[in-house]
Amino acid sequence: MKAFYISAGGFSLVNDRLYTALQESWAGSLERLDALEVAFAGRPLSRLAATLSTICFYHRVIAKHRIPPRDLTVRMPIFQRCLSDRIGSFVKGASWTLQTQSLFDSSCQGIPHFVYTDHTFRANQRYKSLLPTWPVPNDWLRMEEELYKNSALVFSTSGFAATSMVEDYGIPRERAVVTWSGCNVDPPTSIPQRSGKMRRILFVGVEWERKGGPILVEAFSRLRAQFPELELDVVGCEGKQEGIRFHGRLKPSDMQPFFEKADIFCLPSIAEPSAVALTEASGFGLPVVATRVGGSPERVLEGETGLLVEPSHVEELCGAIQFLIKNPEAARKMGIAGRERVLRDFTWDAVATKILGQIRFIVPNSP
């Protein structure tokens, strides 16, 4: 039995990890397709036209965030038209198809189609602090809605995203399935030995404003007046400030020492669908401080695996970090509980098992 795994771009390292996990658990043939290559194979002029239209539409986003135009091309109508024209010839005879992210529609009539995604466009309106969203063509908005409605199931990385599918797009609740996501920095075999002094805070994120970086810096400055030995490591962003070490973007393979040496993980995001860094930190036995936004409360259980605060609330953030500093035993227990949950629910093997279990229920005679 043959199936197809369809992706485009990096998707925060999800594409490779999920494909590998599905491949190991699926007894049939699972072939991987790049949606961009499918759409533009043998069509250099169409590829050029799509690139030019992407640059024209997204020039400000590309310049500000240093994003390659290729990563945004999937949002352009010309790409979707080309993909729709070609996808049938690539997946002919498939028992099912699965695409990652809901930025395009690779479904083919007569073949059960599944989607694995972390967000919806309309979910942006659900955050308490509304952030500017990247513009999308009107054709893309219609495509997203049709994709959810026509898919056999939509797998999501959080209940937050699943609720948006149901309430914002009218998808039947039984077709919006939460499967979580795995860790791209694998948990160690055991919790690293730590001093228990609770003086080193770790932040991981590449979108400084959305991830609450400025709020954490303000809280850190206040706390350092009370705890002079407090340190802050920032991975994913550049900067310069006393007491803070900025490390820029790093590969997942370079992240392990930071999780091992940290005492507290803090990600006070303003908007957050399902940050993998939260579960990665828990996997290393760290108590986590996060905000009550998006899917974060599903990954950080209040008082059990960490502490939750309101977004943009510096006083609350200071209080949460201060509690962990003053209560190292409580912090240690949170770290242990968080790690146990990650090993149970937030591995790529666990995600693949959930996805394939649902697919086997819908597609007859699936191995």
Buried (B, 14 or more C-beta within 10 A) or exposed (E): BEBBBBBBBEBBBBBBBBBEBBBEBBEEEBBEBBBBEBBBBEBEEBBEBBBEBBEEBBEEBBEEEEBEBBBBBBBBBBBBBBBBEBBEEBBEEBBBBBBBBBBBBBBBEEBBBBBBBBBBBBBBEBBEBEEEEBEBBEBBEEBBBEBBBEBBBBBBBBBBBBBBBBBBBEBEEEBBBBBBBBBBBBBBEEBBEBEEEBBBBBBBBEBBBBBBBBBBBEBBBBBBEEBEEBBBBBBBBEEEEEEBBBBEEEEBEEBBEBBBBBBBBBBBBBBBBBBBBBBBBBBBBBBBBBBBBBBBBBBBBEEEBBBBBBBBBBEBBBBBBBBBBEBBEBBBBBBBBBBEBBBEBBBBEBBBBBBBEBBBEEBEEBE
